[in-house]
């Protein structure tokens, strides 16, 4: 076998190897022939015309992109640092290659600018309390911008909000004051309910003097159970009214 034949076979093998591509289930091949887009192929075996065709491989799996922390000034002039995560996937491989130079980099930059723009329109309390609504707003805006690139943004989540130390102290004081307010309100409501019950009990006792005497005797029993050596208590005059009435009554004349 001559050296020329060996060289020809070697070149032929290289050309065939470059002409046959195997794509996985989640991959698509955007084919350009002499610079013109001819279509999207895959998955499986893809045959290319050597030297004439060029292939760009695109993954259709969901991409989890971490948005770098952004310095944001909220609507109420509070400086915070916020980072987020974006979940998106390529829906049209040809658009992702033709319409934008680098769809990953473009989506990253769009997410950063949108994050700063949206959070600059809300106050700090909204950012901390209404995070779900802000996430949906971010997802809608980014998805509308990337739709022409063949990209679908499925979810945007704010991961962490880094507050200045002074603002953390102020929020802690506010939370403490709120807890004290609630405690005072609960205590006042308890006092009000107790006064209502005492008022009702006083009305019941006022209708029948015997109930007051029974309550007095019950109190004596409770105090005596404490095993005190000396017990001093006031005696209501109502207990002696029957005896006083009998002493003041008319006496029978002696015979």
Beta strands, then each sheet from edge to edge (+ up, - down):
strand 1: 20-23
strand 2: 27-33
strand 3: 36-41
strand 4: 44-47
strand 5: 53-59
strand 6: 63-73
strand 7: 79-90
strand 8: 151-162
sheet 1: 1+ 4-
sheet 2: 3+ 2- 5+
sheet 3: 6+ 7- 8+
end
